[in-house]
Amino acid sequence: MTEPSVTAEKRIVFGVIGNDIHVVANRILALSLKDAGFRAFNLGTHNTAEDFVAAAIEVEAHAVLVSSLNGEGEHWCVDFRRRFEDADMPDMPLYIGGNLVVGDRDEEEVVSTFKAYGFDRVFYRSTDFNEVLKLLSQDVERQSKARKSPDAWVPAKV
């Protein structure tokens, strides 16, 4: 039996943004992605937006997942989408999750902030990985179809 080609796999780049060293959830996410049939490329900790862009280009990613647990995501993710647009990947599904801001803020405000930064899906604080994986599968499928058609990829409304 031959292994599937890299181009046939659903490739996901993920990692921790900024000066954040929290890796436990990242390891759980890696295992969850693999169990869900994705090929996971874990960047680990201490990443910049440019690291995510470079990795997405290198592996021809189908989506990018960013985590932040120390609350610095708000600082590190400004103009995140623009960086993908500049790299000719305007339709890349972008997810972010974790404790994204410093202090206790209203979830609606945090989600709005990160959507303005260009993220398609924002998971603030505690999140069910099964829900993330379900949405990721749906979004990657829609995005893959959109790459084959002239229409831009748009995530489904939740």
N, CA, C and O atoms as a GROMACS GRO file, in nm:
protein
  632
    1MET      N    1   0.084  -0.118   0.000
    1MET     CA    2   0.000   0.000   0.000
    1MET      C    3   0.088   0.124   0.000
    1MET      O    4   0.183   0.133   0.078
    2THR      N    5   0.058   0.219  -0.086
    2THR     CA    6   0.138   0.340  -0.093
    2THR      C    7   0.076   0.448  -0.006
    2THR      O    8  -0.045   0.452   0.015
    3GLU      N    9   0.162   0.536   0.043
    3GLU     CA   10   0.113   0.649   0.124
    3GLU      C   11   0.054   0.755   0.033
    3GLU      O   12   0.099   0.772  -0.081
    4PRO      N   13  -0.048   0.829   0.083
    4PRO     CA   14  -0.105   0.936   0.001
    4PRO      C   15  -0.002   1.045  -0.022
    4PRO      O   16   0.086   1.069   0.061
    5SER      N   17  -0.012   1.110  -0.137
    5SER     CA   18   0.081   1.219  -0.165
    5SER      C   19   0.052   1.336  -0.073
    5SER      O   20  -0.060   1.351  -0.022
    6VAL      N   21   0.152   1.419  -0.051
    6VAL     CA   22   0.135   1.536   0.035
    6VAL      C   23   0.023   1.625  -0.018
    6VAL      O   24  -0.048   1.687   0.061
    7THR      N   25   0.008   1.632  -0.147
    7THR     CA   26  -0.095   1.721  -0.203
    7THR      C   27  -0.235   1.671  -0.177
    7THR      O   28  -0.330   1.749  -0.187
    8ALA      N   29  -0.252   1.542  -0.143
    8ALA     CA   30  -0.385   1.488  -0.116
    8ALA      C   31  -0.424   1.503   0.030
    8ALA      O   32  -0.540   1.482   0.065
    9GLU      N   33  -0.331   1.539   0.115
    9GLU     CA   34  -0.358   1.549   0.258
    9GLU      C   35  -0.409   1.688   0.294
    9GLU      O   36  -0.384   1.787   0.225
   10LYS      N   37  -0.480   1.693   0.405
   10LYS     CA   38  -0.522   1.822   0.460
   10LYS      C   39  -0.412   1.866   0.558
   10LYS      O   40  -0.398   1.811   0.667
   11ARG      N   41  -0.335   1.965   0.515
   11ARG     CA   42  -0.218   2.009   0.592
   11ARG      C   43  -0.252   2.132   0.675
   11ARG      O   44  -0.303   2.232   0.624
   12ILE      N   45  -0.222   2.122   0.804
   12ILE     CA   46  -0.253   2.230   0.898
   12ILE      C   47  -0.125   2.275   0.967
   12ILE      O   48  -0.052   2.195   1.025
   13VAL      N   49  -0.097   2.404   0.959
   13VAL     CA   50   0.015   2.464   1.031
   13VAL      C   51  -0.041   2.523   1.160
   13VAL      O   52  -0.143   2.592   1.158
   14PHE      N   53   0.024   2.495   1.271
   14PHE     CA   54  -0.021   2.552   1.398
   14PHE      C   55   0.096   2.577   1.491
   14PHE      O   56   0.203   2.517   1.477
   15GLY      N   57   0.074   2.665   1.585
   15GLY     CA   58   0.178   2.698   1.681
   15GLY      C   59   0.133   2.808   1.775
   15GLY      O   60   0.019   2.856   1.769
   16VAL      N   61   0.225   2.847   1.862
   16VAL     CA   62   0.199   2.948   1.963
   16VAL      C   63   0.264   3.079   1.918
   16VAL      O   64   0.380   3.080   1.877
   17ILE      N   65   0.189   3.187   1.926
   17ILE     CA   66   0.237   3.318   1.880
   17ILE      C   67   0.306   3.394   1.993
   17ILE      O   68   0.267   3.383   2.110
   18GLY      N   69   0.408   3.470   1.957
   18GLY     CA   70   0.471   3.563   2.050
   18GLY      C   71   0.559   3.498   2.155
   18GLY      O   72   0.612   3.389   2.137
   19ASN      N   73   0.572   3.570   2.267
   19ASN     CA   74   0.659   3.527   2.376
   19ASN      C   75   0.586   3.433   2.471
   19ASN      O   76   0.592   3.449   2.593
   20ASP      N   77   0.518   3.338   2.416
   20ASP     CA   78   0.434   3.245   2.492
   20ASP      C   79   0.499   3.108   2.489
   20ASP      O   80   0.532   3.057   2.382
   21ILE      N   81   0.517   3.047   2.606
   21ILE     CA   82   0.583   2.917   2.612
   21ILE      C   83   0.488   2.804   2.649
   21ILE      O   84   0.533   2.694   2.679
   22HIS      N   85   0.358   2.828   2.646
   22HIS     CA   86   0.260   2.726   2.682
   22HIS      C   87   0.247   2.623   2.571
   22HIS      O   88   0.206   2.656   2.460
   23VAL      N   89   0.282   2.498   2.600
   23VAL     CA   90   0.286   2.396   2.495
   23VAL      C   91   0.193   2.277   2.518
   23VAL      O   92   0.174   2.197   2.427
   24VAL      N   93   0.136   2.264   2.635
   24VAL     CA   94   0.055   2.146   2.664
   24VAL      C   95  -0.064   2.137   2.569
   24VAL      O   96  -0.086   2.032   2.508
   25ALA      N   97  -0.140   2.243   2.555
   25ALA     CA   98  -0.255   2.241   2.464
   25ALA      C   99  -0.210   2.220   2.320
   25ALA      O  100  -0.281   2.158   2.241
   26ASN      N  101  -0.092   2.270   2.286
   26ASN     CA  102  -0.038   2.251   2.151
   26ASN      C  103  -0.014   2.103   2.123
   26ASN      O  104  -0.042   2.055   2.013
   27ARG      N  105   0.036   2.033   2.219
   27ARG     CA  106   0.061   1.889   2.203
   27ARG      C  107  -0.072   1.814   2.189
   27ARG      O  108  -0.085   1.725   2.106
   28ILE      N  109  -0.170   1.850   2.271
   28ILE     CA  110  -0.302   1.788   2.262
   28ILE      C  111  -0.364   1.816   2.125
   28ILE      O  112  -0.425   1.729   2.064
   29LEU      N  113  -0.348   1.939   2.078
   29LEU     CA  114  -0.400   1.976   1.947
   29LEU      C  115  -0.332   1.894   1.836
   29LEU      O  116  -0.398   1.850   1.742
   30ALA      N  117  -0.202   1.874   1.847
   30ALA     CA  118  -0.130   1.794   1.748
   30ALA      C  119  -0.188   1.653   1.740
   30ALA      O  120  -0.210   1.602   1.630
   31LEU      N  121  -0.211   1.593   1.853
   31LEU     CA  122  -0.267   1.458   1.855
   31LEU      C  123  -0.410   1.457   1.802
   31LEU      O  124  -0.448   1.366   1.728
   32SER      N  125  -0.487   1.557   1.838
   32SER     CA  126  -0.626   1.567   1.792
   32SER      C  127  -0.633   1.586   1.641
   32SER      O  128  -0.716   1.524   1.574
   33LEU      N  129  -0.547   1.671   1.588
   33LEU     CA  130  -0.544   1.693   1.443
   33LEU      C  131  -0.509   1.563   1.369
   33LEU      O  132  -0.572   1.528   1.270
   34LYS      N  133  -0.410   1.493   1.420
   34LYS     CA  134  -0.369   1.367   1.357
   34LYS      C  135  -0.484   1.266   1.362
   34LYS      O  136  -0.514   1.201   1.262
   35ASP      N  137  -0.548   1.254   1.478
   35ASP     CA  138  -0.660   1.160   1.492
   35ASP      C  139  -0.776   1.196   1.400
   35ASP      O  140  -0.852   1.108   1.360
   36ALA      N  141  -0.791   1.325   1.367
   36ALA     CA  142  -0.899   1.370   1.279
   36ALA      C  143  -0.862   1.359   1.131
   36ALA      O  144  -0.940   1.396   1.044
   37GLY      N  145  -0.741   1.308   1.103
   37GLY     CA  146  -0.702   1.286   0.964
   37GLY      C  147  -0.623   1.398   0.899
   37GLY      O  148  -0.600   1.396   0.778
   38PHE      N  149  -0.582   1.496   0.978
   38PHE     CA  150  -0.502   1.606   0.925
   38PHE      C  151  -0.354   1.573   0.937
   38PHE      O  152  -0.314   1.493   1.021
   39ARG      N  153  -0.274   1.634   0.852
   39ARG     CA  154  -0.129   1.629   0.867
   39ARG      C  155  -0.089   1.759   0.936
   39ARG      O  156  -0.100   1.867   0.878
   40ALA      N  157  -0.044   1.748   1.059
   40ALA     CA  158  -0.017   1.864   1.144
   40ALA      C  159   0.130   1.903   1.141
   40ALA      O  160   0.218   1.819   1.156
   41PHE      N  161   0.154   2.031   1.122
   41PHE     CA  162   0.289   2.086   1.123
   41PHE      C  163   0.298   2.183   1.241
   41PHE      O  164   0.251   2.297   1.233
   42ASN      N  165   0.358   2.137   1.350
   42ASN     CA  166   0.363   2.210   1.475
   42ASN      C  167   0.487   2.300   1.479
   42ASN      O  168   0.600   2.251   1.480
   43LEU      N  169   0.465   2.431   1.481
   43LEU     CA  170   0.575   2.526   1.487
   43LEU      C  171   0.629   2.544   1.628
   43LEU      O  172   0.735   2.605   1.647
   44GLY      N  173   0.558   2.493   1.728
   44GLY     CA  174   0.602   2.509   1.866
   44GLY      C  175   0.572   2.649   1.917
   44GLY      O  176   0.470   2.709   1.882
   45THR      N  177   0.662   2.700   2.001
   45THR     CA  178   0.639   2.829   2.067
   45THR      C  179   0.725   2.940   2.007
   45THR      O  180   0.810   2.915   1.921
   46HIS      N  181   0.700   3.061   2.054
   46HIS     CA  182   0.778   3.180   2.017
   46HIS      C  183   0.775   3.211   1.868
   46HIS      O  184   0.879   3.236   1.807
   47ASN      N  185   0.657   3.211   1.808
   47ASN     CA  186   0.644   3.237   1.665
   47ASN      C  187   0.592   3.376   1.636
   47ASN      O  188   0.519   3.436   1.716
   48THR      N  189   0.631   3.427   1.521
   48THR     CA  190   0.577   3.553   1.470
   48THR      C  191   0.476   3.520   1.360
   48THR      O  192   0.467   3.405   1.315
   49ALA      N  193   0.402   3.620   1.317
   49ALA     CA  194   0.309   3.600   1.205
   49ALA      C  195   0.386   3.553   1.082
   49ALA      O  196   0.338   3.469   1.007
   50GLU      N  197   0.504   3.607   1.062
   50GLU     CA  198   0.586   3.569   0.947
   50GLU      C  199   0.624   3.422   0.950
   50GLU      O  200   0.636   3.359   0.845
   51ASP      N  201   0.644   3.366   1.070
   51ASP     CA  202   0.675   3.223   1.082
   51ASP      C  203   0.558   3.139   1.031
   51ASP      O  204   0.577   3.038   0.962
   52PHE      N  205   0.436   3.182   1.065
   52PHE     CA  206   0.317   3.109   1.020
   52PHE      C  207   0.304   3.118   0.867
   52PHE      O  208   0.271   3.020   0.801
   53VAL      N  209   0.329   3.235   0.813
   53VAL     CA  210   0.320   3.254   0.668
   53VAL      C  211   0.424   3.167   0.597
   53VAL      O  212   0.391   3.097   0.502
   54ALA      N  213   0.547   3.170   0.644
   54ALA     CA  214   0.654   3.092   0.582
   54ALA      C  215   0.622   2.942   0.586
   54ALA      O  216   0.643   2.871   0.488
   55ALA      N  217   0.573   2.895   0.698
   55ALA     CA  218   0.539   2.754   0.711
   55ALA      C  219   0.422   2.716   0.620
   55ALA      O  220   0.422   2.610   0.559
   56ALA      N  221   0.323   2.803   0.612
   56ALA     CA  222   0.207   2.777   0.525
   56ALA      C  223   0.250   2.765   0.380
   56ALA      O  224   0.200   2.681   0.305
   57ILE      N  225   0.343   2.850   0.340
   57ILE     CA  226   0.396   2.843   0.203
   57ILE      C  227   0.473   2.712   0.184
   57ILE      O  228   0.452   2.641   0.086
   58GLU      N  229   0.560   2.681   0.278
   58GLU     CA  230   0.647   2.564   0.265
   58GLU      C  231   0.569   2.434   0.251
   58GLU      O  232   0.605   2.349   0.170
   59VAL      N  233   0.463   2.417   0.330
   59VAL     CA  234   0.390   2.289   0.328
   59VAL      C  235   0.262   2.296   0.245
   59VAL      O  236   0.186   2.198   0.238
   60GLU      N  237   0.237   2.412   0.183
   60GLU     CA  238   0.114   2.433   0.108
   60GLU      C  239  -0.007   2.402   0.196
   60GLU      O  240  -0.091   2.318   0.163
   61ALA      N  241  -0.013   2.472   0.308
   61ALA     CA  242  -0.115   2.448   0.411
   61ALA      C  243  -0.256   2.474   0.360
   61ALA      O  244  -0.279   2.556   0.271
   62HIS      N  245  -0.349   2.402   0.421
   62HIS     CA  246  -0.491   2.422   0.395
   62HIS      C  247  -0.553   2.514   0.500
   62HIS      O  248  -0.662   2.569   0.478
   63ALA      N  249  -0.486   2.531   0.614
   63ALA     CA  250  -0.535   2.620   0.720
   63ALA      C  251  -0.421   2.647   0.818
   63ALA      O  252  -0.323   2.572   0.825
   64VAL      N  253  -0.437   2.755   0.893
   64VAL     CA  254  -0.340   2.793   0.995
   64VAL      C  255  -0.414   2.814   1.127
   64VAL      O  256  -0.514   2.885   1.133
   65LEU      N  257  -0.361   2.753   1.234
   65LEU     CA  258  -0.418   2.767   1.367
   65LEU      C  259  -0.314   2.832   1.457
   65LEU      O  260  -0.199   2.789   1.462
   66VAL      N  261  -0.354   2.935   1.528
   66VAL     CA  262  -0.266   3.011   1.616
   66VAL      C  263  -0.319   3.001   1.758
   66VAL      O  264  -0.440   3.011   1.780
   67SER      N  265  -0.230   2.981   1.854
   67SER     CA  266  -0.274   2.982   1.993
   67SER      C  267  -0.194   3.086   2.072
   67SER      O  268  -0.080   3.119   2.039
   68SER      N  269  -0.258   3.134   2.176
   68SER     CA  270  -0.196   3.228   2.268
   68SER      C  271  -0.260   3.208   2.404
   68SER      O  272  -0.381   3.225   2.420
   69LEU      N  273  -0.179   3.174   2.502
   69LEU     CA  274  -0.234   3.154   2.636
   69LEU      C  275  -0.192   3.260   2.735
   69LEU      O  276  -0.252   3.271   2.842
   70ASN      N  277  -0.090   3.338   2.704
   70ASN     CA  278  -0.044   3.438   2.799
   70ASN      C  279  -0.112   3.574   2.779
   70ASN      O  280  -0.082   3.669   2.851
   71GLY      N  281  -0.203   3.583   2.681
   71GLY     CA  282  -0.278   3.706   2.660
   71GLY      C  283  -0.215   3.804   2.565
   71GLY      O  284  -0.271   3.911   2.541
   72GLU      N  285  -0.098   3.772   2.509
   72GLU     CA  286  -0.030   3.865   2.420
   72GLU      C  287  -0.074   3.854   2.275
   72GLU      O  288  -0.022   3.926   2.189
   73GLY      N  289  -0.168   3.766   2.246
   73GLY     CA  290  -0.215   3.749   2.109
   73GLY      C  291  -0.263   3.878   2.047
   73GLY      O  292  -0.245   3.902   1.927
   74GLU      N  293  -0.325   3.962   2.128
   74GLU     CA  294  -0.376   4.089   2.077
   74GLU      C  295  -0.264   4.174   2.018
   74GLU      O  296  -0.283   4.241   1.916
   75HIS      N  297  -0.149   4.172   2.080
   75HIS     CA  298  -0.033   4.248   2.030
   75HIS      C  299   0.028   4.184   1.906
   75HIS      O  300   0.058   4.253   1.809
   76TRP      N  301   0.047   4.053   1.908
   76TRP     CA  302   0.121   3.984   1.804
   76TRP      C  303   0.041   3.959   1.676
   76TRP      O  304   0.099   3.930   1.572
   77CYS      N  305  -0.091   3.969   1.684
   77CYS     CA  306  -0.174   3.929   1.569
   77CYS      C  307  -0.233   4.044   1.488
   77CYS      O  308  -0.311   4.021   1.396
   78VAL      N  309  -0.197   4.167   1.520
   78VAL     CA  310  -0.245   4.281   1.441
   78VAL      C  311  -0.203   4.259   1.296
   78VAL      O  312  -0.088   4.224   1.269
   79ASP      N  313  -0.294   4.279   1.204
   79ASP     CA  314  -0.267   4.265   1.060
   79ASP      C  315  -0.226   4.124   1.019
   79ASP      O  316  -0.154   4.107   0.920
   80PHE      N  317  -0.270   4.024   1.091
   80PHE     CA  318  -0.234   3.886   1.060
   80PHE      C  319  -0.278   3.849   0.918
   80PHE      O  320  -0.198   3.793   0.842
   81ARG      N  321  -0.402   3.878   0.883
   81ARG     CA  322  -0.453   3.845   0.750
   81ARG      C  323  -0.373   3.914   0.640
   81ARG      O  324  -0.344   3.854   0.536
   82ARG      N  325  -0.338   4.041   0.661
   82ARG     CA  326  -0.263   4.116   0.560
   82ARG      C  327  -0.134   4.045   0.522
   82ARG      O  328  -0.093   4.048   0.406
   83ARG      N  329  -0.071   3.983   0.620
   83ARG     CA  330   0.055   3.914   0.592
   83ARG      C  331   0.032   3.794   0.498
   83ARG      O  332   0.118   3.762   0.416
   84PHE      N  333  -0.081   3.730   0.512
   84PHE     CA  334  -0.114   3.620   0.420
   84PHE      C  335  -0.154   3.675   0.283
   84PHE      O  336  -0.123   3.614   0.181
   85GLU      N  337  -0.222   3.786   0.282
   85GLU     CA  338  -0.257   3.850   0.154
   85GLU      C  339  -0.131   3.891   0.080
   85GLU      O  340  -0.120   3.871  -0.041
   86ASP      N  341  -0.034   3.949   0.153
   86ASP     CA  342   0.092   3.991   0.091
   86ASP      C  343   0.169   3.872   0.033
   86ASP      O  344   0.248   3.888  -0.061
   87ALA      N  345   0.147   3.753   0.089
   87ALA     CA  346   0.214   3.632   0.042
   87ALA      C  347   0.128   3.557  -0.060
   87ALA      O  348   0.153   3.440  -0.088
   88ASP      N  349   0.028   3.624  -0.114
   88ASP     CA  350  -0.061   3.566  -0.215
   88ASP      C  351  -0.142   3.448  -0.163
   88ASP      O  352  -0.165   3.351  -0.235
   89MET      N  353  -0.183   3.456  -0.036
   89MET     CA  354  -0.269   3.354   0.025
   89MET      C  355  -0.388   3.421   0.094
   89MET      O  356  -0.410   3.400   0.213
   90PRO      N  357  -0.465   3.502   0.021
   90PRO     CA  358  -0.572   3.578   0.085
   90PRO      C  359  -0.687   3.492   0.137
   90PRO      O  360  -0.764   3.536   0.223
   91ASP      N  361  -0.698   3.370   0.086
   91ASP     CA  362  -0.810   3.284   0.124
   91ASP      C  363  -0.773   3.179   0.228
   91ASP      O  364  -0.852   3.089   0.255
   92MET      N  365  -0.655   3.190   0.288
   92MET     CA  366  -0.612   3.091   0.388
   92MET      C  367  -0.705   3.098   0.509
   92MET      O  368  -0.719   3.204   0.570
   93PRO      N  369  -0.768   2.986   0.547
   93PRO     CA  370  -0.847   2.984   0.670
   93PRO      C  371  -0.756   3.006   0.790
   93PRO      O  372  -0.660   2.933   0.810
   94LEU      N  373  -0.788   3.106   0.870
   94LEU     CA  374  -0.707   3.142   0.986
   94LEU      C  375  -0.791   3.126   1.113
   94LEU      O  376  -0.900   3.182   1.126
   95TYR      N  377  -0.739   3.048   1.206
   95TYR     CA  378  -0.803   3.022   1.334
   95TYR      C  379  -0.713   3.075   1.443
   95TYR      O  380  -0.591   3.076   1.429
   96ILE      N  381  -0.773   3.120   1.554
   96ILE     CA  382  -0.696   3.154   1.673
   96ILE      C  383  -0.776   3.113   1.796
   96ILE      O  384  -0.899   3.120   1.797
   97GLY      N  385  -0.704   3.070   1.898
   97GLY     CA  386  -0.771   3.030   2.021
   97GLY      C  387  -0.682   3.044   2.141
   97GLY      O  388  -0.559   3.048   2.131
   98GLY      N  389  -0.747   3.050   2.258
   98GLY     CA  390  -0.676   3.057   2.384
   98GLY      C  391  -0.720   3.176   2.467
   98GLY      O  392  -0.827   3.234   2.446
   99ASN      N  393  -0.636   3.211   2.561
   99ASN     CA  394  -0.657   3.331   2.641
   99ASN      C  395  -0.589   3.445   2.565
   99ASN      O  396  -0.472   3.474   2.589
  100LEU      N  397  -0.662   3.507   2.476
  100LEU     CA  398  -0.605   3.591   2.372
  100LEU      C  399  -0.566   3.732   2.414
  100LEU      O  400  -0.485   3.796   2.347
  101VAL      N  401  -0.622   3.780   2.523
  101VAL     CA  402  -0.596   3.917   2.566
  101VAL      C  403  -0.559   3.919   2.714
  101VAL      O  404  -0.592   3.827   2.788
  102VAL      N  405  -0.491   4.025   2.755
  102VAL     CA  406  -0.457   4.043   2.895
  102VAL      C  407  -0.580   4.098   2.967
  102VAL      O  408  -0.645   4.191   2.920
  103GLY      N  409  -0.609   4.040   3.080
  103GLY     CA  410  -0.723   4.086   3.159
  103GLY      C  411  -0.851   4.014   3.123
  103GLY      O  412  -0.854   3.927   3.036
  104ASP      N  413  -0.956   4.051   3.193
  104ASP     CA  414  -1.087   3.989   3.174
  104ASP      C  415  -1.171   4.077   3.084
  104ASP      O  416  -1.215   4.185   3.124
  105ARG      N  417  -1.193   4.031   2.961
  105ARG     CA  418  -1.268   4.110   2.864
  105ARG      C  419  -1.387   4.031   2.814
  105ARG      O  420  -1.389   3.908   2.818
  106ASP      N  421  -1.485   4.103   2.768
  106ASP     CA  422  -1.605   4.044   2.713
  106ASP      C  423  -1.572   3.962   2.588
  106ASP      O  424  -1.497   4.008   2.502
  107GLU      N  425  -1.627   3.841   2.579
  107GLU     CA  426  -1.597   3.753   2.466
  107GLU      C  427  -1.632   3.817   2.332
  107GLU      O  428  -1.557   3.804   2.236
  108GLU      N  429  -1.745   3.884   2.326
  108GLU     CA  430  -1.787   3.947   2.200
  108GLU      C  431  -1.684   4.050   2.152
  108GLU      O  432  -1.655   4.059   2.033
  109GLU      N  433  -1.630   4.126   2.246
  109GLU     CA  434  -1.529   4.227   2.213
  109GLU      C  435  -1.400   4.160   2.162
  109GLU      O  436  -1.340   4.206   2.064
  110VAL      N  437  -1.359   4.053   2.228
  110VAL     CA  438  -1.237   3.983   2.189
  110VAL      C  439  -1.254   3.920   2.050
  110VAL      O  440  -1.166   3.931   1.965
  111VAL      N  441  -1.366   3.854   2.028
  111VAL     CA  442  -1.391   3.792   1.898
  111VAL      C  443  -1.392   3.898   1.788
  111VAL      O  444  -1.334   3.877   1.682
  112SER      N  445  -1.456   4.010   1.814
  112SER     CA  446  -1.462   4.119   1.716
  112SER      C  447  -1.322   4.172   1.684
  112SER      O  448  -1.290   4.199   1.569
  113THR      N  449  -1.239   4.186   1.786
  113THR     CA  450  -1.102   4.235   1.767
  113THR      C  451  -1.023   4.143   1.675
  113THR      O  452  -0.957   4.189   1.582
  114PHE      N  453  -1.030   4.013   1.701
  114PHE     CA  454  -0.950   3.919   1.623
  114PHE      C  455  -1.008   3.895   1.484
  114PHE      O  456  -0.934   3.864   1.390
  115LYS      N  457  -1.138   3.910   1.469
  115LYS     CA  458  -1.196   3.904   1.334
  115LYS      C  459  -1.145   4.024   1.253
  115LYS      O  460  -1.118   4.013   1.134
  116ALA      N  461  -1.132   4.140   1.319
  116ALA     CA  462  -1.078   4.258   1.251
  116ALA      C  463  -0.932   4.238   1.211
  116ALA      O  464  -0.885   4.298   1.115
  117TYR      N  465  -0.860   4.153   1.284
  117TYR     CA  466  -0.722   4.120   1.249
  117TYR      C  467  -0.716   4.022   1.131
  117TYR      O  468  -0.609   3.996   1.076
  118GLY      N  469  -0.832   3.968   1.093
  118GLY     CA  470  -0.838   3.880   0.978
  118GLY      C  471  -0.861   3.733   1.006
  118GLY      O  472  -0.857   3.651   0.914
  119PHE      N  473  -0.885   3.697   1.131
  119PHE     CA  474  -0.910   3.557   1.164
  119PHE      C  475  -1.053   3.520   1.127
  119PHE      O  476  -1.147   3.596   1.150
  120ASP      N  477  -1.068   3.400   1.070
  120ASP     CA  478  -1.200   3.351   1.031
  120ASP      C  479  -1.274   3.291   1.150
  120ASP      O  480  -1.396   3.303   1.161
  121ARG      N  481  -1.201   3.226   1.238
  121ARG     CA  482  -1.259   3.162   1.356
  121ARG      C  483  -1.179   3.205   1.479
  121ARG      O  484  -1.056   3.202   1.479
  122VAL      N  485  -1.251   3.246   1.582
  122VAL     CA  486  -1.188   3.292   1.706
  122VAL      C  487  -1.249   3.214   1.822
  122VAL      O  488  -1.371   3.214   1.842
  123PHE      N  489  -1.163   3.147   1.899
  123PHE     CA  490  -1.207   3.068   2.013
  123PHE      C  491  -1.141   3.128   2.138
  123PHE      O  492  -1.021   3.112   2.160
  124TYR      N  493  -1.221   3.195   2.216
  124TYR     CA  494  -1.169   3.267   2.332
  124TYR      C  495  -1.183   3.181   2.457
  124TYR      O  496  -1.292   3.134   2.491
  125ARG      N  497  -1.072   3.163   2.523
  125ARG     CA  498  -1.059   3.084   2.645
  125ARG      C  499  -1.093   2.938   2.622
  125ARG      O  500  -1.042   2.879   2.527
  126SER      N  501  -1.174   2.879   2.704
  126SER     CA  502  -1.202   2.736   2.698
  126SER      C  503  -1.279   2.700   2.570
  126SER      O  504  -1.381   2.761   2.538
  127THR      N  505  -1.228   2.599   2.499
  127THR     CA  506  -1.288   2.560   2.371
  127THR      C  507  -1.289   2.409   2.360
  127THR      O  508  -1.194   2.342   2.399
  128ASP      N  509  -1.395   2.356   2.306
  128ASP     CA  510  -1.407   2.213   2.281
  128ASP      C  511  -1.331   2.181   2.151
  128ASP      O  512  -1.372   2.225   2.043
  129PHE      N  513  -1.223   2.105   2.161
  129PHE     CA  514  -1.143   2.071   2.043
  129PHE      C  515  -1.228   2.000   1.937
  129PHE      O  516  -1.203   2.018   1.817
  130ASN      N  517  -1.326   1.920   1.979
  130ASN     CA  518  -1.411   1.851   1.882
  130ASN      C  519  -1.486   1.950   1.794
  130ASN      O  520  -1.503   1.927   1.674
  131GLU      N  521  -1.532   2.061   1.852
  131GLU     CA  522  -1.601   2.164   1.775
  131GLU      C  523  -1.503   2.231   1.678
  131GLU      O  524  -1.538   2.257   1.562
  132VAL      N  525  -1.383   2.259   1.725
  132VAL     CA  526  -1.281   2.319   1.638
  132VAL      C  527  -1.251   2.226   1.521
  132VAL      O  528  -1.244   2.272   1.406
  133LEU      N  529  -1.233   2.099   1.548
  133LEU     CA  530  -1.200   2.003   1.442
  133LEU      C  531  -1.315   1.989   1.342
  133LEU      O  532  -1.291   1.975   1.222
  134LYS      N  533  -1.437   1.992   1.390
  134LYS     CA  534  -1.553   1.984   1.301
  134LYS      C  535  -1.557   2.105   1.208
  134LYS      O  536  -1.574   2.090   1.087
  135LEU      N  537  -1.541   2.224   1.265
  135LEU     CA  538  -1.541   2.346   1.183
  135LEU      C  539  -1.422   2.349   1.088
  135LEU      O  540  -1.434   2.391   0.973
  136LEU      N  541  -1.308   2.304   1.136
  136LEU     CA  542  -1.187   2.301   1.054
  136LEU      C  543  -1.208   2.210   0.932
  136LEU      O  544  -1.173   2.247   0.820
  137SER      N  545  -1.264   2.095   0.955
  137SER     CA  546  -1.291   2.003   0.843
  137SER      C  547  -1.383   2.068   0.740
  137SER      O  548  -1.358   2.059   0.620
  138GLN      N  549  -1.488   2.132   0.788
  138GLN     CA  550  -1.583   2.198   0.698
  138GLN      C  551  -1.515   2.313   0.622
  138GLN      O  552  -1.533   2.326   0.501
  139ASP      N  553  -1.439   2.394   0.692
  139ASP     CA  554  -1.374   2.510   0.630
  139ASP      C  555  -1.268   2.468   0.530
  139ASP      O  556  -1.256   2.528   0.423
  140VAL      N  557  -1.190   2.367   0.563
  140VAL     CA  558  -1.086   2.319   0.472
  140VAL      C  559  -1.150   2.263   0.345
  140VAL      O  560  -1.100   2.285   0.235
  141GLU      N  561  -1.259   2.192   0.360
  141GLU     CA  562  -1.329   2.138   0.243
  141GLU      C  563  -1.381   2.251   0.155
  141GLU      O  564  -1.363   2.248   0.033
  142ARG      N  565  -1.444   2.351   0.215
  142ARG     CA  566  -1.494   2.466   0.139
  142ARG      C  567  -1.380   2.542   0.073
  142ARG      O  568  -1.390   2.584  -0.042
  143GLN      N  569  -1.272   2.560   0.146
  143GLN     CA  570  -1.157   2.633   0.094
  143GLN      C  571  -1.094   2.558  -0.021
  143GLN      O  572  -1.053   2.619  -0.120
  144SER      N  573  -1.085   2.427  -0.011
  144SER     CA  574  -1.027   2.346  -0.119
  144SER      C  575  -1.112   2.358  -0.245
  144SER      O  576  -1.057   2.367  -0.355
  145LYS      N  577  -1.243   2.357  -0.230
  145LYS     CA  578  -1.332   2.373  -0.345
  145LYS      C  579  -1.318   2.513  -0.403
  145LYS      O  580  -1.320   2.530  -0.525
  146ALA      N  581  -1.303   2.613  -0.318
  146ALA     CA  582  -1.292   2.752  -0.365
  146ALA      C  583  -1.163   2.772  -0.444
  146ALA      O  584  -1.160   2.851  -0.538
  147ARG      N  585  -1.057   2.703  -0.407
  147ARG     CA  586  -0.931   2.714  -0.481
  147ARG      C  587  -0.947   2.666  -0.625
  147ARG      O  588  -0.874   2.708  -0.715
  148LYS      N  589  -1.044   2.579  -0.645
  148LYS     CA  590  -1.068   2.526  -0.778
  148LYS      C  591  -1.168   2.609  -0.856
  148LYS      O  592  -1.190   2.584  -0.974
  149SER      N  593  -1.230   2.709  -0.791
  149SER     CA  594  -1.327   2.793  -0.860
  149SER      C  595  -1.286   2.940  -0.844
  149SER      O  596  -1.203   2.972  -0.759
  150PRO      N  597  -1.344   3.028  -0.925
  150PRO     CA  598  -1.305   3.170  -0.918
  150PRO      C  599  -1.360   3.242  -0.795
  150PRO      O  600  -1.317   3.354  -0.766
  151ASP      N  601  -1.456   3.182  -0.724
  151ASP     CA  602  -1.513   3.248  -0.607
  151ASP      C  603  -1.419   3.238  -0.488
  151ASP      O  604  -1.350   3.137  -0.471
  152ALA      N  605  -1.416   3.340  -0.408
  152ALA     CA  606  -1.330   3.340  -0.289
  152ALA      C  607  -1.393   3.253  -0.181
  152ALA      O  608  -1.515   3.239  -0.173
  153TRP      N  609  -1.305   3.195  -0.098
  153TRP     CA  610  -1.350   3.114   0.014
  153TRP      C  611  -1.410   3.203   0.122
  153TRP      O  612  -1.354   3.307   0.156
  154VAL      N  613  -1.524   3.162   0.174
  154VAL     CA  614  -1.588   3.234   0.284
  154VAL      C  615  -1.630   3.130   0.386
  154VAL      O  616  -1.698   3.034   0.350
  155PRO      N  617  -1.591   3.147   0.515
  155PRO     CA  618  -1.630   3.047   0.614
  155PRO      C  619  -1.781   3.049   0.637
  155PRO      O  620  -1.845   3.152   0.624
  156ALA      N  621  -1.835   2.934   0.671
  156ALA     CA  622  -1.977   2.926   0.702
  156ALA      C  623  -2.005   3.003   0.830
  156ALA      O  624  -1.921   3.010   0.919
  157LYS      N  625  -2.122   3.061   0.838
  157LYS     CA  626  -2.161   3.132   0.959
  157LYS      C  627  -2.194   3.031   1.068
  157LYS      O  628  -2.260   2.930   1.043
  158VAL      N  629  -2.148   3.059   1.189
  158VAL     CA  630  -2.174   2.970   1.303
  158VAL      C  631  -2.278   3.033   1.391
  158VAL      O  632  -2.315   2.976   1.493
   0.00000   0.00000   0.00000
